[in-house]
Amino acid sequence: MSLFRDDGIVLRTQKLGEADRIITFLTRRYGRVRAVARGVRRTKSKFGARLEPFSHVDVQYFARGSELIGRGLPLCTQTETIAAYGSGIVTDYDRYTAGTAMLETAERFTDHEGQPAVQQYLLLVGGLRTLARGEHAPRLVLDAFLLRSLAVNGYAPSLGDCARCGMPGPNRFFSVAAGGSVCGECRVPGSVVPSAEAVGLLSALLSGDWASADACEGRHVREGSSLVSAYLHWHLERGLRSLRYVGR
């Protein structure tokens, strides 16, 4: 019997029995962790409200054996709130849908339980904090998060030089299958010709140039979002369910 402690973001919850829940966390030390929280659905539960999606919490786990991830699910025995990002997200539709897509993306990129994913964890914490504060348009925050998640997992799109031959950019064409911008010689079927403003927006979001991103026109934001969505779907091999509700 062992005790473990870590801080993490609640990604989702599932009902278990009459009063329990299975909570999926993205944690700093252990990556994605699923744990059972007993009695949290009862009205008298002291920490059930802390274990809702978007919550940043400090969690204590009780596991059988010497490893947190073993044959059975560990128990979530104690929780302290670090930041309740949900209070600034769930009351606004655009923030909520963007935040839900961020949680789903983080879970998809951490498909092996117990495997550390510190960069993905830090990206999610920063993205939810920015989203909850309303510092930038929710769609921009989401696209920045998606691009950076792709980058830390080894799928950063080329937005200047040709993704195939390395020809210095800017290059006219963009192909999700080829890895981003491509030159005329490397153009493949299905390539598109995005506007320079849309490609510039993606570069700004990837590098953290929020002044340029915030000043971008709506039509270029929508065009850039389409590129990000297509690129993400290609590398995840199937779409995000929550992404279809963003921007409606």
DRENTIVO-492655 format. One record per residue: chain; residue number from 1; x, y, z of N, C-alpha, C in turn; residue in three letters. Coordinates in steps of 0.2 Angstrom, whole numbers, plus 5000, padded with zeros to 4 digits. Example, Ala and Ser with C-alpha at 12.3 -4.5 7.8 and 13.67 -1.06 7.14 Angstrom:
// residues 2
  chain  resi  n_px  n_py  n_pz  ca_px  ca_py  ca_pz  c_px  c_py  c_pz  resn
      A     1  5066  4972  5039   5062   4978   5039  5066  4984  5039   ala
      A     2  5064  4989  5035   5068   4995   5036  5064  5000  5039   ser
***
This chain:
// residues 248
  chain  resi  n_px  n_py  n_pz  ca_px  ca_py  ca_pz  c_px  c_py  c_pz  resn
      A     1  5004  4994  5000   5000   5000   5000  5004  5006  5000   met
      A     2  5003  5011  4995   5007   5017   4995  5003  5023  4994   ser
      A     3  5006  5029  4996   5003   5035   4995  5007  5039  4990   leu
      A     4  5004  5043  4986   5007   5047   4980  5004  5054  4981   phe
      A     5  5007  5059  4979   5005   5065   4979  5007  5069  4972   arg
      A     6  5003  5073  4969   5004   5076   4963  4999  5082  4962   asp
      A     7  5001  5087  4958   4996   5091   4955  4994  5090  4948   asp
      A     8  4988  5091  4947   4986   5090   4940  4979  5094  4938   gly
      A     9  4977  5093  4932   4971   5096   4929  4966  5090  4928   ile
      A    10  4960  5091  4930   4955   5087   4929  4953  5087  4922   val
      A    11  4954  5081  4918   4952   5081   4911  4944  5079  4910   leu
      A    12  4942  5074  4914   4935   5072   4913  4933  5068  4919   arg
      A    13  4927  5066  4920   4924   5062   4925  4919  5057  4922   thr
      A    14  4919  5051  4925   4914   5046   4923  4910  5044  4930   gln
      A    15  4904  5042  4929   4900   5040   4935  4903  5032  4936   lys
      A    16  4903  5031  4942   4905   5024   4944  4900  5022  4950   leu
      A    17  4896  5017  4949   4891   5015   4954  4886  5021  4956   gly
      A    18  4884  5021  4962   4879   5026   4964  4882  5032  4967   glu
      A    19  4888  5032  4969   4890   5038   4972  4897  5040  4970   ala
      A    20  4901  5036  4967   4908   5037   4965  4909  5039  4958   asp
      A    21  4915  5042  4957   4917   5044   4950  4924  5041  4948   arg
      A    22  4925  5040  4942   4932   5039   4940  4934  5046  4937   ile
      A    23  4940  5049  4940   4942   5055   4938  4949  5054  4933   ile
      A    24  4949  5057  4928   4955   5057   4923  4959  5064  4924   thr
      A    25  4965  5063  4927   4969   5069   4928  4975  5069  4923   phe
      A    26  4977  5075  4921   4984   5076   4918  4988  5079  4923   leu
      A    27  4993  5075  4926   4997   5077   4931  5004  5079  4929   thr
      A    28  5008  5082  4934   5014   5085   4932  5020  5079  4932   arg
      A    29  5019  5075  4937   5024   5069   4937  5023  5063  4934   arg
      A    30  5016  5061  4934   5014   5054   4931  5010  5055  4925   tyr
      A    31  5010  5060  4922   5006   5061   4915  4999  5059  4917   gly
      A    32  4995  5056  4912   4988   5054   4913  4987  5049  4918   arg
      A    33  4982  5050  4923   4981   5046   4928  4973  5045  4929   val
      A    34  4971  5039  4930   4964   5038   4931  4963  5036  4939   arg
      A    35  4959  5039  4942   4958   5037   4949  4951  5037  4951   ala
      A    36  4949  5033  4956   4942   5032   4959  4942  5037  4965   val
      A    37  4936  5042  4964   4935   5046   4970  4928  5044  4973   ala
      A    38  4929  5041  4979   4923   5038   4982  4918  5043  4985   arg
      A    39  4912  5042  4984   4907   5046   4987  4906  5054  4985   gly
      A    40  4910  5055  4979   4910   5062   4977  4903  5065  4974   val
      A    41  4899  5060  4973   4892   5062   4970  4887  5063  4975   arg
      A    42  4889  5062  4981   4884   5063   4987  4884  5070  4988   arg
      A    43  4878  5073  4990   4877   5080   4992  4882  5082  4997   thr
      A    44  4883  5078  5002   4887   5080   5008  4895  5079  5006   lys
      A    45  4897  5077  5000   4904   5076   4999  4908  5083  5000   ser
      A    46  4913  5082  5003   4917   5088   5005  4922  5091  4999   lys
      A    47  4924  5086  4995   4928   5088   4989  4926  5086  4982   phe
      A    48  4919  5085  4982   4917   5083   4975  4917  5089  4970   gly
      A    49  4915  5095  4973   4916   5101   4968  4923  5102  4966   ala
      A    50  4928  5100  4969   4935   5101   4967  4937  5097  4961   arg
      A    51  4933  5092  4960   4935   5087   4955  4931  5087  4949   leu
      A    52  4930  5093  4946   4926   5095   4940  4931  5097  4935   glu
      A    53  4930  5095  4928   4934   5097   4923  4936  5104  4923   pro
      A    54  4942  5106  4921   4946   5112   4921  4949  5114  4928   phe
      A    55  4948  5110  4933   4950   5111   4940  4958  5110  4940   ser
      A    56  4962  5114  4943   4969   5113   4944  4970  5111  4952   his
      A    57  4972  5105  4953   4971   5103   4960  4978  5099  4962   val
      A    58  4979  5099  4969   4984   5095   4972  4980  5089  4975   asp
      A    59  4983  5083  4972   4979   5077   4974  4984  5072  4977   val
      A    60  4981  5068  4982   4984   5063   4986  4980  5056  4983   gln
      A    61  4985  5051  4981   4982   5045   4979  4984  5039  4984   tyr
      A    62  4980  5034  4984   4981   5028   4988  4981  5022  4983   phe
      A    63  4987  5019  4982   4987   5013   4977  4990  5007  4981   ala
      A    64  4988  5001  4978   4990   4995   4980  4996  4993  4977   arg
      A    65  5001  4992  4981   5008   4991   4978  5012  4997  4978   gly
      A    66  5018  4996  4975   5023   5001   4975  5023  5006  4969   ser
      A    67  5018  5005  4965   5018   5010   4959  5011  5013  4959   glu
      A    68  5010  5019  4956   5004   5022   4956  5000  5019  4951   leu
      A    69  5002  5017  4945   4999   5014   4939  5000  5007  4940   ile
      A    70  4995  5003  4942   4996   4996   4942  4990  4992  4939   gly
      A    71  4988  4987  4942   4983   4983   4940  4976  4986  4941   arg
      A    72  4975  4989  4946   4969   4992   4948  4970  5000  4948   gly
      A    73  4964  5003  4948   4964   5011   4949  4966  5013  4956   leu
      A    74  4970  5018  4957   4971   5020   4963  4965  5024  4966   pro
      A    75  4965  5026  4972   4960   5030   4975  4962  5037  4976   leu
      A    76  4958  5041  4975   4959   5049   4976  4956  5050  4983   cys
      A    77  4961  5051  4988   4959   5051   4995  4959  5058  4998   thr
      A    78  4962  5063  4994   4963   5070   4997  4964  5075  4991   gln
      A    79  4960  5080  4991   4961   5085   4985  4961  5092  4988   thr
      A    80  4966  5096  4986   4966   5104   4987  4966  5108  4981   glu
      A    81  4962  5113  4981   4961   5117   4974  4967  5121  4974   thr
      A    82  4971  5121  4968   4976   5126   4966  4973  5132  4963   ile
      A    83  4969  5131  4958   4966   5136   4954  4959  5133  4951   ala
      A    84  4954  5136  4952   4947   5134   4949  4946  5138  4943   ala
      A    85  4949  5135  4937   4949   5138   4931  4942  5138  4928   tyr
      A    86  4938  5133  4930   4931   5132   4928  4927  5137  4929   gly
      A    87  4927  5141  4934   4923   5147   4936  4923  5152  4931   ser
      A    88  4929  5153  4927   4930   5158   4922  4929  5155  4915   gly
      A    89  4927  5149  4915   4926   5146   4908  4919  5143  4907   ile
      A    90  4916  5140  4912   4910   5137   4910  4904  5142  4909   val
      A    91  4904  5148  4911   4899   5153   4911  4899  5156  4904   thr
      A    92  4904  5155  4899   4904   5158   4893  4905  5152  4888   asp
      A    93  4900  5152  4883   4900   5147   4878  4906  5146  4874   tyr
      A    94  4909  5151  4871   4915   5151   4867  4921  5148  4872   asp
      A    95  4922  5151  4878   4927   5148   4882  4926  5141  4884   arg
      A    96  4920  5139  4885   4919   5132   4887  4920  5127  4881   tyr
      A    97  4918  5129  4875   4919   5124   4870  4927  5124  4868   thr
      A    98  4930  5130  4868   4937   5130   4867  4941  5126  4873   ala
      A    99  4939  5127  4879   4942   5123   4885  4941  5116  4884   gly
      A   100  4935  5114  4882   4933   5107   4882  4938  5103  4876   thr
      A   101  4939  5107  4871   4943   5104   4865  4950  5104  4868   ala
      A   102  4952  5108  4872   4959   5108   4875  4960  5102  4879   met
      A   103  4955  5101  4883   4955   5095   4888  4956  5088  4884   leu
      A   104  4951  5088  4878   4951   5082   4874  4958  5081  4871   glu
      A   105  4961  5087  4868   4967   5086   4865  4973  5084  4869   thr
      A   106  4973  5086  4876   4978   5084   4880  4977  5077  4882   ala
      A   107  4971  5075  4882   4970   5067   4884  4972  5063  4878   glu
      A   108  4971  5065  4872   4973   5061   4866  4981  5061  4865   arg
      A   109  4984  5066  4867   4991   5066   4866  4995  5063  4872   phe
      A   110  4991  5061  4877   4994   5057   4883  4990  5051  4884   thr
      A   111  4991  5046  4879   4987   5040   4878  4990  5035  4883   asp
      A   112  4996  5035  4885   4999   5030   4890  4999  5033  4897   his
      A   113  4995  5029  4901   4994   5031   4908  5001  5030  4912   glu
      A   114  5002  5035  4916   5008   5034   4920  5015  5037  4917   gly
      A   115  5014  5039  4910   5020   5041   4907  5021  5049  4907   gln
      A   116  5026  5052  4910   5026   5059   4911  5026  5063  4905   pro
      A   117  5022  5068  4905   5021   5073   4899  5021  5080  4902   ala
      A   118  5027  5082  4904   5027   5088   4908  5026  5094  4903   val
      A   119  5028  5094  4897   5027   5100   4893  5020  5100  4891   gln
      A   120  5016  5095  4890   5009   5095   4888  5005  5097  4894   gln
      A   121  5007  5095  4900   5004   5097   4906  5005  5105  4907   tyr
      A   122  5011  5108  4906   5012   5115   4907  5008  5119  4902   leu
      A   123  5008  5116  4896   5004   5119   4891  4997  5120  4893   leu
      A   124  4994  5115  4895   4987   5114   4897  4986  5119  4903   leu
      A   125  4990  5119  4908   4989   5124   4913  4989  5131  4911   val
      A   126  4994  5133  4907   4994   5140   4904  4989  5141  4900   gly
      A   127  4986  5137  4896   4981   5138   4891  4974  5139  4895   gly
      A   128  4973  5135  4900   4967   5136   4904  4967  5142  4908   leu
      A   129  4973  5144  4910   4973   5151   4914  4972  5157  4910   arg
      A   130  4975  5156  4904   4974   5162   4899  4966  5162  4897   thr
      A   131  4963  5156  4896   4956   5156   4893  4952  5159  4899   leu
      A   132  4953  5157  4905   4949   5159   4911  4949  5166  4912   ala
      A   133  4955  5169  4911   4956   5176   4912  4953  5180  4906   arg
      A   134  4951  5177  4901   4948   5181   4895  4953  5186  4892   gly
      A   135  4960  5185  4892   4965   5189   4889  4965  5190  4882   glu
      A   136  4963  5184  4878   4962   5184   4871  4956  5180  4869   his
      A   137  4955  5181  4862   4949   5177   4860  4949  5170  4861   ala
      A   138  4944  5167  4863   4945   5159   4865  4947  5155  4859   pro
      A   139  4945  5157  4853   4948   5153   4847  4955  5154  4846   arg
      A   140  4958  5160  4847   4965   5161   4846  4969  5157  4852   leu
      A   141  4966  5157  4858   4969   5153   4863  4969  5146  4862   val
      A   142  4964  5143  4859   4963   5136   4857  4968  5134  4852   leu
      A   143  4968  5138  4846   4973   5137   4841  4980  5137  4843   asp
      A   144  4982  5142  4847   4989   5142   4850  4990  5136  4854   ala
      A   145  4986  5134  4858   4987   5127   4862  4987  5121  4857   phe
      A   146  4983  5121  4852   4984   5115   4848  4990  5115  4844   leu
      A   147  4992  5121  4841   4999   5121   4838  5005  5119  4842   leu
      A   148  5005  5122  4848   5010   5120   4853  5010  5113  4855   arg
      A   149  5004  5110  4856   5003   5103   4858  5006  5099  4852   ser
      A   150  5005  5101  4846   5008   5097   4840  5015  5098  4841   leu
      A   151  5018  5104  4842   5025   5105   4842  5028  5101  4847   ala
      A   152  5026  5100  4854   5029   5097   4859  5029  5089  4858   val
      A   153  5024  5087  4854   5024   5080   4852  5027  5078  4846   asn
      A   154  5031  5083  4843   5035   5081   4837  5032  5082  4830   gly
      A   155  5026  5086  4830   5022   5087   4824  5022  5094  4822   tyr
      A   156  5026  5098  4824   5026   5106   4822  5026  5107  4815   ala
      A   157  5021  5111  4812   5020   5112   4805  5026  5117  4803   pro
      A   158  5028  5116  4797   5033   5121   4794  5029  5126  4791   ser
      A   159  5030  5132  4793   5026   5138   4791  5030  5143  4787   leu
      A   160  5036  5141  4785   5041   5145   4781  5044  5141  4776   gly
      A   161  5050  5138  4778   5053   5134   4773  5049  5128  4771   asp
      A   162  5051  5125  4765   5047   5119   4762  5048  5113  4767   cys
      A   163  5042  5110  4769   5043   5105   4773  5046  5099  4770   ala
      A   164  5047  5098  4764   5050   5093   4760  5057  5094  4758   arg
      A   165  5058  5099  4755   5065   5100   4752  5069  5106  4756   cys
      A   166  5066  5109  4760   5069   5115   4764  5070  5121  4761   gly
      A   167  5067  5122  4755   5068   5128   4751  5065  5134  4755   met
      A   168  5069  5139  4756   5068   5145   4760  5061  5148  4758   pro
      A   169  5057  5150  4763   5050   5153   4762  5051  5160  4762   gly
      A   170  5045  5163  4761   5038   5160   4761  5037  5156  4755   pro
      A   171  5033  5150  4756   5031   5146   4751  5023  5146  4750   asn
      A   172  5021  5145  4744   5014   5147   4742  5009  5142  4745   arg
      A   173  5011  5136  4745   5006   5130   4746  5007  5128  4753   phe
      A   174  5001  5124  4755   5001   5121   4762  4998  5114  4761   phe
      A   175  5001  5109  4764   4999   5102   4764  4999  5099  4771   ser
      A   176  4994  5097  4773   4994   5094   4780  4998  5087  4780   val
      A   177  4997  5084  4774   5000   5077   4773  5008  5078  4773   ala
      A   178  5010  5084  4770   5017   5085   4769  5021  5088  4775   ala
      A   179  5017  5091  4779   5020   5094   4785  5020  5101  4786   gly
      A   180  5016  5104  4781   5015   5112   4782  5016  5115  4775   gly
      A   181  5020  5120  4775   5021   5124   4769  5026  5120  4764   ser
      A   182  5024  5120  4758   5028   5117   4753  5029  5121  4747   val
      A   183  5034  5120  4743   5036   5124   4737  5032  5121  4731   cys
      A   184  5032  5125  4725   5029   5122   4720  5031  5115  4717   gly
      A   185  5038  5114  4718   5041   5108   4716  5038  5102  4720   glu
      A   186  5037  5103  4726   5035   5098   4731  5028  5098  4732   cys
      A   187  5024  5102  4729   5017   5102   4730  5014  5095  4729   arg
      A   188  5009  5093  4733   5006   5086   4732  4998  5087  4732   val
      A   189  4995  5082  4729   4988   5083   4728  4984  5085  4735   pro
      A   190  4980  5089  4735   4976   5091   4741  4979  5097  4744   gly
      A   191  4985  5100  4742   4988   5106   4744  4983  5112  4743   ser
      A   192  4983  5117  4748   4979   5123   4747  4984  5129  4747   val
      A   193  4981  5134  4745   4985   5141   4745  4982  5145  4750   val
      A   194  4984  5145  4756   4982   5150   4761  4984  5157  4760   pro
      A   195  4981  5162  4763   4983   5169   4763  4990  5169  4767   ser
      A   196  4994  5174  4765   5000   5176   4769  4998  5178  4776   ala
      A   197  4992  5181  4777   4990   5183   4784  4988  5177  4788   glu
      A   198  4985  5172  4785   4983   5166   4789  4989  5162  4792   ala
      A   199  4994  5162  4787   5000   5158   4789  5004  5162  4794   val
      A   200  5004  5169  4793   5007   5173   4798  5004  5173  4805   gly
      A   201  4998  5172  4805   4994   5171   4811  4996  5165  4815   leu
      A   202  4997  5159  4811   4999   5153   4814  5006  5154  4817   leu
      A   203  5010  5157  4813   5017   5158   4816  5017  5162  4822   ser
      A   204  5013  5167  4823   5012   5172   4829  5010  5168  4835   ala
      A   205  5005  5163  4833   5002   5159   4839  5007  5154  4841   leu
      A   206  5011  5151  4837   5016   5146   4839  5022  5150  4843   leu
      A   207  5023  5156  4841   5029   5159   4844  5027  5163  4850   ser
      A   208  5020  5164  4851   5018   5168   4857  5017  5176  4855   gly
      A   209  5017  5178  4849   5017   5185   4847  5009  5187  4847   asp
      A   210  5007  5188  4853   5000   5189   4854  4997  5196  4851   trp
      A   211  5002  5201  4851   5000   5207   4848  4998  5207  4841   ala
      A   212  5002  5203  4837   5000   5201   4830  4994  5197  4830   ser
      A   213  4993  5192  4834   4988   5188   4833  4981  5191  4835   ala
      A   214  4981  5195  4840   4975   5199   4842  4973  5204  4837   asp
      A   215  4978  5207  4833   4976   5212   4828  4974  5208  4821   ala
      A   216  4974  5202  4821   4972   5199   4814  4965  5199  4813   cys
      A   217  4963  5200  4807   4956   5200   4805  4952  5194  4806   glu
      A   218  4946  5194  4807   4942   5188   4808  4942  5183  4802   gly
      A   219  4942  5185  4796   4942   5180   4791  4949  5177  4790   arg
      A   220  4954  5180  4792   4961   5176   4793  4961  5172  4799   his
      A   221  4958  5174  4804   4957   5169   4810  4954  5163  4808   val
      A   222  4948  5164  4805   4944   5158   4803  4948  5153  4798   arg
      A   223  4952  5156  4793   4956   5153   4789  4961  5149  4792   glu
      A   224  4965  5152  4797   4970   5149   4801  4967  5143  4805   gly
      A   225  4961  5144  4808   4958   5139   4812  4957  5133  4808   ser
      A   226  4955  5134  4802   4954   5128   4797  4960  5124  4796   ser
      A   227  4965  5128  4795   4972   5124   4794  4974  5120  4800   leu
      A   228  4973  5124  4806   4975   5120   4812  4971  5114  4813   val
      A   229  4965  5115  4812   4960   5109   4813  4962  5103  4808   ser
      A   230  4963  5105  4802   4965   5099   4797  4971  5096  4799   ala
      A   231  4976  5100  4801   4983   5097   4803  4982  5093  4809   tyr
      A   232  4978  5095  4814   4978   5091   4820  4974  5085  4818   leu
      A   233  4969  5085  4815   4965   5079   4813  4970  5074  4809   his
      A   234  4974  5076  4805   4978   5072   4801  4983  5068  4806   trp
      A   235  4986  5071  4811   4991   5068   4815  4987  5064  4821   his
      A   236  4981  5066  4823   4978   5062   4828  4974  5056  4824   leu
      A   237  4974  5056  4818   4971   5051   4814  4963  5050  4814   glu
      A   238  4960  5054  4819   4953   5055   4819  4952  5061  4823   arg
      A   239  4946  5064  4821   4944   5071   4824  4943  5071  4831   gly
      A   240  4943  5077  4834   4941   5079   4841  4933  5080  4841   leu
      A   241  4930  5076  4845   4922   5077   4845  4920  5084  4847   arg
      A   242  4924  5087  4852   4922   5093   4855  4924  5099  4850   ser
      A   243  4928  5098  4845   4930   5103   4841  4925  5106  4836   leu
      A   244  4920  5101  4835   4914   5103   4830  4910  5108  4833   arg
      A   245  4910  5109  4840   4906   5114   4843  4909  5121  4844   tyr
      A   246  4916  5121  4843   4919   5128   4843  4917  5133  4838   val
      A   247  4916  5139  4840   4914   5144   4835  4907  5144  4833   gly
      A   248  4903  5140  4835   4896   5140   4833  4892  5146  4835   arg
***
